[in-house]
């Protein structure tokens, strides 16, 4: 079952508590979520980012295309890695291993960052992305217990473990991405 991207994003952003309940009960698969939600948002956000680089930092087309490809690959990889982390941690907190449910949390929680990315064509607005990033972490905090259903006394710890993992993952991938861009542009 494919979801309406605009409707889901709007509800995740404006009414996350009730939307996580809907998400938890949905019968969907990873492929559908990835193709109809994650990939379009990651791709659109990456496109806007490279347009901003070309317009405001005068990055050449070749560099922009490379940056676009890296942004899409890493953006998609982060979702899958987060889903694997959430699923791998599940038994430690009384939740069932269920990759589809884990992917739901990983796929929908970055929505604020992706939506912000669509309006952040000016690179100097990037600092505002921190606020949207914090909201994404909040979405993990409230969504993970609803979707993964850990033991009641383990909900916060499970969410914080997932949030800690995503922070480390994003930091590592940011460093790797910067090194790849420097290496590719330097040849």
N, C-alpha and C positions, 0 to 999 in steps of 0.2 A: 504494500500500500504506500503510494507516494503521498507526501504531505505537500500542502501549498506552502512554498517557501516564504512568501511575504507574510502570510497569516501566521505561520509558526514563529517567524522571527519577531513579529509584532507582539505576539502573546508571551513569548519567552522574555522579551524585554519589559513588557508592561504589567504582566500578571503571571510571574513565574511560578508562584505557589500552585495555582490551579492548573497551569499548563504542564507542570511536571507530573501532576496526577494523570492528565490525559496521556502524556508521553509514556508513563509507566504502564498503562493499560493497553497501549496500541500494539497491534499485531503488524509488525513490519520486519524488514530484513536489512542487514548491513549494506548490501549493494544499493538498495533503494534510497536509504538515508544518504549514502555517500554520493550517489549520482544526482539526486534531486535537491540536496541541501548543502552538504559540505563542499563538494567540488564547485558548484556555481558561486558560492560565497567566497571561497578561497580564491578562485580564479578572478572574480570581479575585484576583490580587494587587492590582489597582486597586480592587476591591470592598472587600477587607479594609482597604486604606489609607483609603478614604473613611469606612468604618465607624469606624475609629480616630479620624479627624478629628471625626466627629459625636459620638462618645462622650467623647473626652478633650479636644477643643479647641472643642467646641460649635459647629461649623460648621453652618449651616442647610442644609436639604435642597437648595435650589437651588444653593448653592455646592458641595455634595457631588456633585450630579449633574454639574455642570460639571467639577469636578476628576476625577471618574470618567472622563468622556468624553475629557478631555485626556490622562489617564494611559494609557488604552487606545490612543488614536491615536498618541501619542508612543512608547509601548512597542512597538507594531507597526512604526512607522516606523523606529525604531532597528534592528530586525532587518533590514528591507529595505535600509536605507542601509549597514549593516555588510556585508551580502551583496554589494552593489554595489562597495563598497570592496575587499573581499577578492578579488572577481572581477576588478576593474580592475587591482589590483596583481599578479595572478597571472603574467602574462607576464614581468614584471621579475625574477621569482625562479624561472623555469624551470617554472612550473606552467601547466596548461591553463586557459583561460577556460572555465568550466562553471558557470553560475549556480546550478544545482541543488546541486552540491557545495559551492559557496560559501554557499548558503543553509543547508545542513546545519550548518556551523560557526556561522553567525550565529544559527540557531534554537536550537541545543542548548547553546551555551556560557553563555547567561544563566540557565540552570536554577537555579544556587544562589541568585541574587538573587530569582528568582520564588518559589522554595520558601520562602526566608526571609521574603519579603513575605507569605506566607500565615499566618505565625505572628507577624508583627510588627504586630499591631493596636495596640499601645501605641506611639505616636510616639516616645517616649523611647528605645525600643530601636533606633531608626534607626541609631545609631552602629555597632551590630553588623553592619549591612548592608555596611559597609566591608569587613569580613572576607569576607563572601560575595561581594562585588564582586571582591576580589582572587582568590578561588577561580575566579570566572568568567573572569578574565583568564588564569589558569593553564590553564583548560580550552581557551582559544583557543591558548595556547602549545603544548599537547600535541596538540590535535585538528587544528589546521590542517595540519601536515605529513602526518598520516595520511590526511586527507580530500582535500587539494588536491595532494599529492605534488610539492612543488617539488624543485629540485635539492638533493641532500643538504647541500651546503655553504651553501645559502641558506635552510634551514628556519627557523633561529632569527631571522634578519633579517626574513624574511617575516612570521613570527608577531609579532615586535616592531613591525613597521610597522603591522600590523592592530590591535594593542593600542594603539599610539599614536593611531591614527585613532579608535578607539572612545572613548578617554579624552577627546579633543578634542570628539567628537560629543556625548558625554554631558554634558560641561560646557556646551557651547553650548545644547543642548536643555533643560538644567536652568534656565539663565538665561531662556530663552524661555518655558518653562512657568511659571516664577514671575511673569514679566511679564504673561503672559496671565491668570493667576489674579487678580493684582492689578487688571488692567484690567477683567476681567469682574465681579469682586466690587465694584469701585468705581463701577459705573454706576448 
